[in-house]
Each structure stands twice: as C-alpha cells, then as structure tokens.
Amino acid sequence: MSPYLARMVSGAAAAAAVVAARRAAEVGWQRWHGSAPPRAADVRTDADLRDLLVWSAVVVGAVTVARKLAVSRAERLLDVDDD
C-alpha cells in the first residue's frame, strides 16, 4: 500500500478515535455527575475550577490513548513500514 494512503487511513482512524473518546468522556461525565461537562466560561468557584481541571485531564487522557491505539492498530492492519 502506498505510504500516503496509509497515512491518510491512519489519520482518519485517529480522527474517528478522538471523536469517539471525547463523546465517551462526555457520556461518562454526565452519568457520574448528572450534569454536562464544565466549560471555562462557567467557572465561578474553586469547586468549578477543580471540576474543569479534572474534566480536562480526563479528556486529554482519553483522547491520547484512543488516538495512539487507533493509529497503531491501523498501521498494523495496513502493514506499514517506517523505512
């Protein structure tokens, strides 16, 4: 397979993984807290800031792991060499 096509497929897999991870984090947050994830504009107290920081860490972690797994799995399926 062409390395350009392989990069496009890996990029598409990464993008889909990012969207899925963010949505999964939103659903998990809503189930855990019973409300929508916090936004920076809504921060009024220390508790709001804490929730925003926790939300940010959850999203960054989920997106990073999902993207890494999606790209590595796509490359393995496409049998891409880095040469």
N, CA, C and O atoms as a MOPAC input file, in Angstrom:
PM7 MOZYME 1SCF
protein

 N      0.84500 1    -1.17800 1     0.00000 1
 C      0.00000 1     0.00000 1     0.00000 1
 C      0.89000 1     1.24000 1     0.00000 1
 O      1.96500 1     1.26000 1     0.60000 1
 N      0.42800 1     2.23600 1    -0.66600 1
 C      1.14900 1     3.49800 1    -0.74700 1
 C      1.29200 1     4.11700 1     0.64400 1
 O      0.34300 1     4.10700 1     1.42800 1
 N      2.47300 1     4.65400 1     0.95100 1
 C      2.64800 1     5.27100 1     2.27600 1
 C      1.72800 1     6.47900 1     2.47600 1
 O      1.33200 1     6.77200 1     3.60400 1
 N      1.38800 1     7.17400 1     1.40100 1
 C      0.48300 1     8.31900 1     1.51900 1
 C     -0.92900 1     7.86300 1     1.87600 1
 O     -1.59700 1     8.46200 1     2.71800 1
 N     -1.36400 1     6.79900 1     1.22500 1
 C     -2.68200 1     6.25300 1     1.51700 1
 C     -2.71300 1     5.70800 1     2.94900 1
 O     -3.70200 1     5.87300 1     3.66300 1
 N     -1.63800 1     5.07000 1     3.34900 1
 C     -1.56600 1     4.54700 1     4.71200 1
 C     -1.64500 1     5.67600 1     5.73400 1
 O     -2.30300 1     5.52800 1     6.76400 1
 N     -0.98600 1     6.79500 1     5.46800 1
 C     -1.06100 1     7.93700 1     6.38000 1
 C     -2.46600 1     8.52100 1     6.42800 1
 O     -2.93500 1     8.94300 1     7.48500 1
 N     -3.13200 1     8.54300 1     5.28600 1
 C     -4.49800 1     9.05900 1     5.25000 1
 C     -5.43800 1     8.16100 1     6.06200 1
 O     -6.29500 1     8.65200 1     6.79700 1
 N     -5.27000 1     6.86100 1     5.92500 1
 C     -6.10400 1     5.92300 1     6.67600 1
 C     -5.80400 1     6.04400 1     8.16900 1
 O     -6.72200 1     6.05000 1     8.99000 1
 N     -4.53200 1     6.14000 1     8.51900 1
 C     -4.16200 1     6.30200 1     9.93200 1
 C     -4.71500 1     7.60500 1    10.48900 1
 O     -5.19200 1     7.64500 1    11.62300 1
 N     -4.65300 1     8.65800 1     9.70700 1
 C     -5.20100 1     9.94300 1    10.14500 1
 C     -6.70000 1     9.89100 1    10.34400 1
 O     -7.22600 1    10.46000 1    11.30100 1
 N     -7.39100 1     9.21200 1     9.44400 1
 C     -8.84300 1     9.06800 1     9.57200 1
 C     -9.19300 1     8.23600 1    10.80800 1
 O    -10.14600 1     8.54200 1    11.52300 1
 N     -8.41600 1     7.18900 1    11.04700 1
 C     -8.64800 1     6.36800 1    12.23600 1
 C     -8.41200 1     7.18200 1    13.50500 1
 O     -9.16100 1     7.06200 1    14.47400 1
 N     -7.37400 1     8.00700 1    13.49300 1
 C     -7.08200 1     8.84900 1    14.65800 1
 C     -8.19300 1     9.85800 1    14.89600 1
 O     -8.59800 1    10.07900 1    16.03700 1
 N     -8.69000 1    10.47300 1    13.82700 1
 C     -9.76100 1    11.45600 1    13.95800 1
 C    -11.03000 1    10.80700 1    14.50500 1
 O    -11.68800 1    11.36900 1    15.38000 1
 N    -11.36900 1     9.64300 1    13.99900 1
 C    -12.55500 1     8.93800 1    14.48500 1
 C    -12.38000 1     8.54500 1    15.95300 1
 O    -13.32700 1     8.62800 1    16.73600 1
 N    -11.19000 1     8.12500 1    16.32100 1
 C    -10.92600 1     7.75000 1    17.71300 1
 C    -11.04700 1     8.94700 1    18.64500 1
 O    -11.55500 1     8.82100 1    19.75900 1
 N    -10.58000 1    10.10600 1    18.19400 1
 C    -10.66400 1    11.32300 1    19.01300 1
 C    -12.12700 1    11.68900 1    19.25700 1
 O    -12.51400 1    12.00300 1    20.38200 1
 N    -12.92800 1    11.64900 1    18.21100 1
 C    -14.35000 1    11.98100 1    18.35500 1
 C    -15.03400 1    10.99100 1    19.29400 1
 O    -15.80600 1    11.38900 1    20.16700 1
 N    -14.75200 1     9.70800 1    19.11400 1
 C    -15.37100 1     8.68100 1    19.95900 1
 C    -14.92900 1     8.81100 1    21.41400 1
 O    -15.74500 1     8.66400 1    22.32400 1
 N    -13.64900 1     9.08300 1    21.63800 1
 C    -13.14000 1     9.21200 1    23.00500 1
 C    -13.75000 1    10.41300 1    23.70900 1
 O    -14.11900 1    10.32600 1    24.88000 1
 N    -13.85700 1    11.52000 1    23.01100 1
 C    -14.46200 1    12.70300 1    23.62100 1
 C    -15.92600 1    12.45800 1    23.94900 1
 O    -16.40300 1    12.83900 1    25.01900 1
 N    -16.63100 1    11.82700 1    23.03200 1
 C    -18.05000 1    11.54500 1    23.28800 1
 C    -18.20500 1    10.57900 1    24.46100 1
 O    -19.08900 1    10.75900 1    25.29900 1
 N    -17.36200 1     9.56900 1    24.52700 1
 C    -17.41200 1     8.61900 1    25.64100 1
 C    -17.12200 1     9.32500 1    26.96400 1
 O    -17.75600 1     9.02900 1    27.97700 1
 N    -16.16800 1    10.25600 1    26.96200 1
 C    -15.86200 1    11.01600 1    28.17100 1
 C    -17.04600 1    11.88400 1    28.58000 1
 O    -17.34400 1    12.00200 1    29.76900 1
 N    -17.72200 1    12.49200 1    27.61100 1
 C    -18.90100 1    13.31200 1    27.91400 1
 C    -20.01300 1    12.47100 1    28.53300 1
 O    -20.62200 1    12.87300 1    29.52400 1
 N    -20.27400 1    11.31500 1    27.95300 1
 C    -21.32400 1    10.43600 1    28.48100 1
 C    -20.95400 1     9.96600 1    29.88800 1
 O    -21.79800 1     9.95500 1    30.78400 1
 N    -19.70700 1     9.58300 1    30.07700 1
 C    -19.26100 1     9.15300 1    31.39800 1
 C    -19.37900 1    10.26200 1    32.43000 1
 O    -19.79900 1    10.02000 1    33.56200 1
 N    -19.01200 1    11.47600 1    32.04600 1
 C    -19.11000 1    12.61100 1    32.96600 1
 C    -20.57900 1    12.85800 1    33.32700 1
 O    -20.89800 1    13.07100 1    34.49600 1
 N    -21.46000 1    12.83300 1    32.34900 1
 C    -22.87800 1    13.07900 1    32.61900 1
 C    -23.47000 1    12.01100 1    33.53400 1
 O    -24.29500 1    12.31900 1    34.39400 1
 N    -23.06300 1    10.78100 1    33.35500 1
 C    -23.56200 1     9.71100 1    34.22900 1
 C    -22.99300 1     9.84200 1    35.63900 1
 O    -23.69600 1     9.59000 1    36.61700 1
 N    -21.73600 1    10.23100 1    35.74700 1
 C    -21.08500 1    10.32400 1    37.05400 1
 C    -21.58400 1    11.53700 1    37.83400 1
 O    -21.89700 1    11.43100 1    39.02000 1
 N    -21.65800 1    12.69000 1    37.16600 1
 C    -22.01500 1    13.93900 1    37.84600 1
 C    -23.47400 1    14.34100 1    37.68500 1
 O    -23.97700 1    15.15300 1    38.46100 1
 N    -24.14700 1    13.79800 1    36.71100 1
 C    -25.53100 1    14.16400 1    36.48500 1
 C    -25.70100 1    15.50700 1    35.77900 1
 O    -26.80700 1    16.04600 1    35.72100 1
 N    -24.60800 1    16.04500 1    35.24400 1
 C    -24.67900 1    17.31800 1    34.52100 1
 C    -23.69400 1    17.29000 1    33.36100 1
 O    -22.84700 1    16.40400 1    33.25100 1
 N    -23.83500 1    18.28500 1    32.50700 1
 C    -22.92400 1    18.38900 1    31.35700 1
 C    -21.50800 1    18.69500 1    31.84200 1
 O    -21.33200 1    19.24400 1    32.92900 1
 N    -20.49800 1    18.34200 1    31.04300 1
 C    -19.12000 1    18.66300 1    31.41400 1
 C    -18.93500 1    20.17200 1    31.58400 1
 O    -19.61000 1    20.96000 1    30.92100 1
 N    -18.03000 1    20.56900 1    32.46300 1
 C    -17.83400 1    22.00500 1    32.71200 1
 C    -17.19600 1    22.71700 1    31.52400 1
 O    -16.50500 1    22.11500 1    30.70300 1
 N    -17.45600 1    24.02000 1    31.46600 1
 C    -16.84900 1    24.88100 1    30.45800 1
 C    -16.08100 1    25.97600 1    31.18100 1
 O    -16.42000 1    26.33900 1    32.30700 1
 N    -15.07000 1    26.49000 1    30.54800 1
 C    -14.23900 1    27.52200 1    31.17100 1
 C    -15.05500 1    28.76400 1    31.51800 1
 O    -14.78200 1    29.42200 1    32.52200 1
 N    -16.04300 1    29.08600 1    30.70700 1
 C    -16.85600 1    30.27300 1    30.94900 1
 C    -17.72900 1    30.13300 1    32.19200 1
 O    -18.20500 1    31.13200 1    32.73100 1
 N    -17.94100 1    28.89600 1    32.64900 1
 C    -18.81700 1    28.65500 1    33.79400 1
 C    -18.08800 1    28.63100 1    35.13100 1
 O    -18.73200 1    28.45700 1    36.16600 1
 N    -16.78300 1    28.79700 1    35.14500 1
 C    -16.00200 1    28.69900 1    36.38600 1
 C    -16.25700 1    29.92900 1    37.25000 1
 O    -15.96700 1    31.05900 1    36.85700 1
 N    -16.80800 1    29.67700 1    38.44200 1
 C    -17.08800 1    30.76000 1    39.39000 1
 C    -16.44500 1    30.50500 1    40.75500 1
 O    -16.09800 1    31.44500 1    41.47100 1
 N    -16.29100 1    29.23000 1    41.10700 1
 C    -15.75700 1    28.87300 1    42.42100 1
 C    -14.57400 1    27.92400 1    42.26300 1
 O    -14.24600 1    27.47400 1    41.16500 1
 N    -13.94200 1    27.63600 1    43.40800 1
 C    -12.84000 1    26.67600 1    43.38900 1
 C    -13.32000 1    25.28300 1    42.97800 1
 O    -12.60000 1    24.55500 1    42.29500 1
 N    -14.51200 1    24.91800 1    43.38500 1
 C    -15.06100 1    23.60700 1    43.00800 1
 C    -15.27900 1    23.53700 1    41.49700 1
 O    -15.02900 1    22.50200 1    40.87900 1
 N    -15.74400 1    24.63400 1    40.90500 1
 C    -15.90600 1    24.67800 1    39.45200 1
 C    -14.56400 1    24.52900 1    38.75300 1
 O    -14.45100 1    23.82500 1    37.75000 1
 N    -13.55700 1    25.19100 1    39.28600 1
 C    -12.21700 1    25.09800 1    38.70200 1
 C    -11.68100 1    23.67500 1    38.82000 1
 O    -11.08900 1    23.14900 1    37.87800 1
 N    -11.89000 1    23.05800 1    39.97800 1
 C    -11.45300 1    21.67200 1    40.17100 1
 C    -12.12500 1    20.75800 1    39.15700 1
 O    -11.46700 1    19.92400 1    38.53500 1
 N    -13.43400 1    20.91400 1    38.98900 1
 C    -14.15600 1    20.08600 1    38.01700 1
 C    -13.63100 1    20.31100 1    36.59900 1
 O    -13.49300 1    19.36100 1    35.82900 1
 N    -13.34200 1    21.55100 1    36.26000 1
 C    -12.81500 1    21.85900 1    34.93300 1
 C    -11.44800 1    21.20900 1    34.71700 1
 O    -11.17800 1    20.67300 1    33.64200 1
 N    -10.59200 1    21.25500 1    35.73000 1
 C     -9.27000 1    20.63200 1    35.60800 1
 C     -9.37000 1    19.11300 1    35.50300 1
 O     -8.64600 1    18.49200 1    34.72500 1
 N    -10.26400 1    18.51900 1    36.28100 1
 C    -10.45700 1    17.06700 1    36.20300 1
 C    -11.00900 1    16.69400 1    34.83400 1
 O    -10.55400 1    15.73000 1    34.21700 1
 N    -11.98800 1    17.45800 1    34.36000 1
 C    -12.56300 1    17.20700 1    33.03200 1
 C    -11.48700 1    17.29000 1    31.95400 1
 O    -11.42500 1    16.43800 1    31.06800 1
 N    -10.64700 1    18.30600 1    32.02900 1
 C     -9.57900 1    18.47200 1    31.03800 1
 C     -8.63000 1    17.28300 1    31.04700 1
 O     -8.24200 1    16.78400 1    29.99100 1
 N     -8.25900 1    16.83000 1    32.23800 1
 C     -7.35400 1    15.68900 1    32.34700 1
 C     -7.99600 1    14.41900 1    31.79900 1
 O     -7.33500 1    13.62500 1    31.13000 1
 N     -9.27400 1    14.22600 1    32.08000 1
 C     -9.98000 1    13.03900 1    31.58400 1
 C    -10.02200 1    13.04400 1    30.06000 1
 O     -9.74400 1    12.02600 1    29.42600 1
 N    -10.36700 1    14.18100 1    29.47700 1
 C    -10.47400 1    14.26800 1    28.02400 1
 C     -9.10300 1    14.08200 1    27.36700 1
 O     -8.98000 1    13.33800 1    26.39300 1
 N     -8.08700 1    14.74500 1    27.88700 1
 C     -6.74800 1    14.61900 1    27.30300 1
 C     -6.26300 1    13.17600 1    27.38700 1
 O     -5.71300 1    12.65000 1    26.42000 1
 N     -6.45900 1    12.54200 1    28.52200 1
 C     -6.04200 1    11.14700 1    28.66800 1
 C     -6.77900 1    10.21700 1    27.72400 1
 O     -6.16500 1     9.37500 1    27.06700 1
 N     -8.09500 1    10.36700 1    27.65500 1
 C     -8.90100 1     9.50500 1    26.78900 1
 C     -8.54600 1     9.69900 1    25.32100 1
 O     -8.42400 1     8.72800 1    24.57400 1
 N     -8.38200 1    10.93800 1    24.91300 1
 C     -8.06600 1    11.23400 1    23.51300 1
 C     -6.67400 1    10.71500 1    23.15400 1
 O     -6.48200 1    10.14400 1    22.08100 1
 N     -5.72100 1    10.90900 1    24.03400 1
 C     -4.35400 1    10.45900 1    23.76900 1
 C     -4.28600 1     8.94600 1    23.61600 1
 O     -3.67200 1     8.44000 1    22.67700 1
 N     -4.91100 1     8.23300 1    24.52800 1
 C     -4.89100 1     6.76800 1    24.46500 1
 C     -5.64400 1     6.27000 1    23.22700 1
 O     -5.16500 1     5.38400 1    22.52000 1
 N     -6.81100 1     6.83900 1    22.97100 1
 C     -7.59900 1     6.40200 1    21.81500 1
 C     -6.86300 1     6.66000 1    20.51500 1
 O     -6.85900 1     5.81100 1    19.62400 1
 N     -6.24000 1     7.82600 1    20.39900 1
 C     -5.51200 1     8.16100 1    19.17100 1
 C     -4.33500 1     7.21000 1    18.96800 1
 O     -4.11900 1     6.71200 1    17.86300 1
 N     -3.58300 1     6.96200 1    20.02500 1
 C     -2.42000 1     6.07400 1    19.92200 1
 C     -2.84400 1     4.66300 1    19.51800 1
 O     -2.22800 1     4.04300 1    18.65000 1
 N     -3.90000 1     4.16400 1    20.15500 1
 C     -4.37200 1     2.82500 1    19.82400 1
 C     -4.88900 1     2.74900 1    18.39200 1
 O     -4.62300 1     1.77500 1    17.68800 1
 N     -5.61900 1     3.75900 1    17.96100 1
 C     -6.17900 1     3.75200 1    16.60600 1
 C     -5.08200 1     3.79500 1    15.55000 1
 O     -5.13800 1     3.05100 1    14.57100 1
 N     -4.09400 1     4.64900 1    15.73600 1
 C     -3.01200 1     4.76400 1    14.75400 1
 C     -2.17700 1     3.48900 1    14.71500 1
 O     -1.84800 1     2.99600 1    13.63600 1
 N     -1.83400 1     2.95700 1    15.87900 1
 C     -1.00700 1     1.74600 1    15.88000 1
 C     -1.76900 1     0.56000 1    15.28700 1
 O     -1.19000 1    -0.26000 1    14.57400 1
 N     -3.05900 1     0.47100 1    15.58100 1
 C     -3.85800 1    -0.62100 1    15.02200 1
 C     -4.02000 1    -0.46800 1    13.50100 1
 O     -3.93700 1    -1.45100 1    12.76400 1
 N     -4.24700 1     0.75200 1    13.04200 1
 C     -4.37200 1     0.98500 1    11.59700 1
 C     -3.07100 1     0.65500 1    10.88300 1
 O     -3.08300 1     0.03700 1     9.81800 1
 N     -1.95300 1     1.06000 1    11.46200 1
 C     -0.66100 1     0.76000 1    10.83700 1
 C     -0.39400 1    -0.74300 1    10.81700 1
 O      0.15800 1    -1.27000 1     9.85100 1
 N     -0.78600 1    -1.42200 1    11.88300 1
 C     -0.58300 1    -2.87200 1    11.92600 1
 C     -1.46500 1    -3.54700 1    10.87700 1
 O     -1.01800 1    -4.47100 1    10.19800 1
 N     -2.70500 1    -3.09900 1    10.73800 1
 C     -3.58900 1    -3.68800 1     9.73100 1
 C     -3.09800 1    -3.42500 1     8.31100 1
 O     -3.23700 1    -4.27000 1     7.42700 1
 N     -2.51900 1    -2.23600 1     8.10400 1
 C     -2.03300 1    -1.87400 1     6.78000 1
 C     -0.62200 1    -2.37800 1     6.52400 1
 O     -0.11700 1    -2.29500 1     5.40400 1
 N      0.01400 1    -2.90200 1     7.57000 1
 C      1.38100 1    -3.40900 1     7.48500 1
 C      2.32600 1    -2.34000 1     6.93900 1
 O      3.00400 1    -2.56200 1     5.93600 1
 N      2.37000 1    -1.20200 1     7.58800 1
 C      3.18000 1    -0.06100 1     7.17000 1
 C      4.57600 1    -0.19200 1     7.75600 1
 O      4.74600 1    -0.44800 1     8.94800 1
 N      5.58000 1    -0.00900 1     6.88900 1
 C      6.96900 1     0.03700 1     7.33600 1
 C      7.39400 1     1.48800 1     7.41200 1
 O      6.97600 1     2.30700 1     6.59200 1
 N      8.23000 1     1.81300 1     8.40000 1
 C      8.70600 1     3.19300 1     8.55200 1
 C      9.96700 1     3.47500 1     7.76700 1
 O     10.62000 1     4.49300 1     7.99900 1
 N     10.32100 1     2.61600 1     6.86100 1
 C     11.56300 1     2.80000 1     6.09400 1
 C     11.46200 1     3.91900 1     5.11800 1
 O     12.42100 1     4.19900 1     4.39900 1

